[in-house]
Amino acid sequence: MAELTTLESLLEMGFERNRAEKAVANTGNQGIEQAMDWLMEHENDPDIDEPYVPPVGSVLGGTADSQSSTEQPTLADTAEGTAGGDGSLIDDDGSGSQLMTEDEKREQVKRLEELMRVKQAERRERERAEELDREKQRRRQGQELQQIRQKLQDDDMKKLADQRRKEKMEDKLARQRVKDKIARDREERAQKFGGGGSSSTAASSQPTQPSPSSPTSQGPPPTKKEYEECRIQVRLLDGSTINTVFKAQEPLAAVRVYVQMNGNTPEGQDFTLLSPYPRHVYTELDMEKPLKELGLVPSAVLVVTKK
């Protein structure tokens, strides 16, 4: 008895003849395992069911005749042509052998089907492992991308915090420069007027007793009083007010700095000062003028407005 050929084995297992012929041809008729592997790998090919056309000059499943042959047998003819006319298989030495019985065919097909199931299980396990590797790689790439995004976000937040600290420091230095300028102006005025500012301040702080006036009193007209201090009331943006006392010779910039330090003006908010009655908006040039020169002595009301 003889084993089934590769083509016959595939047909017995239920494969279509066209697919079986392609598998045998593409594996070089190397055996049933190679043919089954090829079928499982190419079962989803779009051209798997197209008719098989053997290459010119090739004979699969047997040996080619000499050049005097004008026609090449097909794969099916080759598989079937190995049998003699009496139903026996013809070996290479010309001797015949008995065909396999039905039980032997079923046993061989059973072994091949078991082999095919093993191959399919191995293929599914391999595909599952490959899918697991792809999923791990996708997660790893996602984590790396998230880390890059987080690092960029942290860098942006750090730059923003550094910029805010820098702006606050510059604003602090600017205020300190204004304070230093006011202090220098006070020292210069004190030196210019001989240091009599403290005594005059003490004298002016004492309340003056009103002298009784009489319509019939005689004498020279009273002289105009020189004020050394100025009481300023500032109305802020929200309607609240603050009060303080400045020297009459201090510049209007001192009032502005006082509002910046003690008012509730939002940080970074630029503002200006104005007198409501009569209405007058003070400019940057006015900031260097003394309060006395601006007519704000002995008291005045100023309003904070946005620029």
C-alpha positions, 0 to 999 in steps of 0.5 A: 500500500502507498501513502496518499499524495500531498494533493490527495491528502489536501482534497481528503481534508476538504480543501478546494482543488484550486487552493490545494493545487496552489499550495502544492505548487508554491511549496514545490511539492515538499510535503503536506506540512509545508502545503498546510502552512502555506494554506493557513498563511494565505487563506485571506489573500484576495486572489486565493480562489483565482484559477491556478495556471501552472508556469510554462515548462513546469510539471508539479507532482512528477517529472517532465518529459523530454523536449519532444512533449508538446503539452504539459500535464496539469497538477490534477492530471499528474496526481491522478496519472501516477495511478495505473489503469488497473487502479494501482500506483506506479512507482519510479521503477515501474512496479505497481503497488496497492491503493490505500484502503478506506480505513487507511485513508481515514486514518491518514486524514485523521492524522493530517487533520490533527496536525492541522489543528496543532498548526492552527493552534500554534498560529493563534498562539503566535498571533496572540503573542504578537498582538500582546507585544504590539499592545505593550509597545503601544502603551509604552509609546503612550506613556513616553508621549505623556511624559513628554507632554508633562515635561513640556507643561512643567517647563512652561509653568516654570517659565511663567513662574520665573517671569512673574517673579521677575516682573514682581522684582522689577516692580519692587525695584521701581517702587524702591527707586521712587521711595529713594527719590522722595527721601533724597528730595526731602533731604535736599529740601531740609538742607535748603531750608536750614532744617527748620522743617521739624520745628515748623511742623511741631508749631503747625501741629498745635491747634491755633486759637481763633482770635475773636473778631469784631467788626469795630476792631481796628488794626492791620489786616491779618497776614496769610498763613503759611502751611507746612503740611497738607492733609490729603483724602484719596478716593479709590476705585471702589469708592473707599477713601484713605487719608494721610498728611504730607509735607507741603513741599513733597511732590505729587508722586509721593501721593501716588506711591502712597496709594500704590502701597496702601490702596486696594488698586490691583497690582499692575493697574495703571492709574492717575489722579485728578481733582474733582472741584475744579476738575483737573487731571494731573499729568506726569509733569505734575507728579514732580511738582510740590503739593503747595505749587499745585494748590493742594495745601492745606487740604484736598480731595483727590480721586483715583481713575484708571488710565 
